[in-house]
Amino acid sequence: MRVLITGGRGQLAHDLGQVFADHDLRLLSRAQLDICNDEQVREVIGAMRPDVVISTAAFVRVDDAEDEIAQSFAVNAGGAGQVARACADAGATLVQISTDYVYGGQLQQEPLTEAALPAPLNVYGASKLGGEYAVRALCPRHYIIRSCGLYGVAGVTSRNGNFVQTMLRLARAGRFISVVNDQHCTPTATADLAQAVCHLLTAPAPFGLYHVTNAGETTWYEFAQRIFALAGLSPEVAPTSTAVFGARARRPLYSVLSSERYVQVTGRDLPPWEDALARYLRATEAMG
Ligand SMILES: NC(=O)c1ccc[n+]([C@@H]2O[C@H](COP(=O)([O-])OP(=O)(O)OC[C@H]3O[C@@H](n4cnc5c(N)ncnc54)[C@H](OP(=O)(O)O)[C@@H]3O)[C@@H](O)[C@H]2O)c1
């Protein structure tokens, strides 16, 4: 299978690169393929004629997006649309990676299925939802995969990092750490999400929308506590509320996704978040 991955220097792209290593693979960084550059997108996808494009590229700085609205929509909605049109023209299947942040404004407090109506609370979530709609409108052969709280080994060295690395850095620096305890979600290892993308493609699953996260649910405070316990660290850490923490962007208090559709279609379970975190910490420790 000819596979093209956008956002090649990111966490998920790195692990997709491992999973699809045996295929005819092109993992393209932003410098090699800027999804906002319509001409480049058409040229690269038109020339390679991939069977599958997995688009991970995104403007992911959730708080900055509140002030960089045009740029956030240009990448997450406009860029997604460019890739979708080029895929449709080339007859490629598009896997578009999206987010639990398309939710948050809903009242439902139990795992959200794909039938739950999106209600983003912030610019990032709205722009990613715009990207989903562009993909649906422009590329019939698509999978849209919403996931949550991603962390992967590429986050150890990348500019954007991830929550686990931030917690480890603060703890090792001896800093007092306060973490929100009222946002319920399921942090997900990109290693597991990358495998799930492969399982959806090879099933092959019907096209459409899928929620895919590790199994179970937690809060960022409980997640941080598990990180410290597994890493053998004992920082001073306290729970706080979203209101007191006061991040620039509003965030969902509940965005646990139900991966039931994925499990039914592929016949595969997703590992619990606790196992995924332990595996991630072992892998990053082995990296030195
Ligand atoms: N991180 C999360 O918690 C989370 C949760 C749910 C869903 N998601 C979604 O999952 C996907 C992967 O996330 P991730 O954590 O792997 O992100 P990541 O590590 O930050 O990687 C995103 C990559 O996109 C690239 N990029 C940004 N603008 C681009 C453009 N115009 N053209 C091409 N590439 C561009 C970035 O390049 P530079 O390095 O040059 O900036 C970066 O390498 C994204 O679509 C994100 O929205 C993420």
The ligand as a Gaussian input file, in Angstrom:
#p B3LYP/6-31G(d) Opt

LIG

0 1
 N       -2.071000      16.344000      21.021000
 C       -3.277000      16.016000      21.482000
 O       -3.509000      15.967000      22.690000
 C       -4.384000      15.671000      20.501000
 C       -5.608000      15.219000      20.989000
 C       -6.610000      14.855000      20.077000
 C       -6.392000      14.975000      18.719000
 N       -5.200000      15.461000      18.284000
 C       -4.978000      15.577000      16.839000
 O       -4.072000      14.550000      16.500000
 C       -3.225000      14.960000      15.438000
 C       -1.774000      14.680000      15.794000
 O       -1.457000      15.326000      17.014000
 P        0.019000      15.248000      17.603000
 O       -0.103000      15.289000      19.074000
 O        0.784000      14.171000      16.925000
 O        0.549000      16.682000      17.134000
 P        2.052000      17.228000      17.032000
 O        3.015000      16.297000      17.644000
 O        2.036000      18.648000      17.491000
 O        2.265000      17.187000      15.443000
 C        1.526000      18.021000      14.598000
 C        2.401000      18.279000      13.411000
 O        1.671000      19.066000      12.457000
 C        2.616000      19.891000      11.821000
 N        1.987000      21.019000      11.157000
 C        1.482000      22.158000      11.698000
 N        1.015000      22.951000      10.716000
 C        1.226000      22.304000       9.541000
 C        0.975000      22.615000       8.179000
 N        0.413000      23.774000       7.821000
 N        1.323000      21.711000       7.246000
 C        1.921000      20.538000       7.577000
 N        2.205000      20.194000       8.844000
 C        1.850000      21.068000       9.810000
 C        3.548000      20.330000      12.927000
 O        4.753000      20.766000      12.351000
 P        5.762000      21.729000      13.149000
 O        6.482000      20.791000      14.075000
 O        6.619000      22.288000      12.078000
 O        4.912000      22.729000      13.862000
 C        3.684000      19.056000      13.746000
 O        4.811000      18.313000      13.346000
 C       -3.579000      16.412000      15.164000
 O       -4.444000      16.453000      14.055000
 C       -4.317000      16.870000      16.413000
 O       -5.260000      17.874000      16.127000
 C       -4.186000      15.791000      19.127000

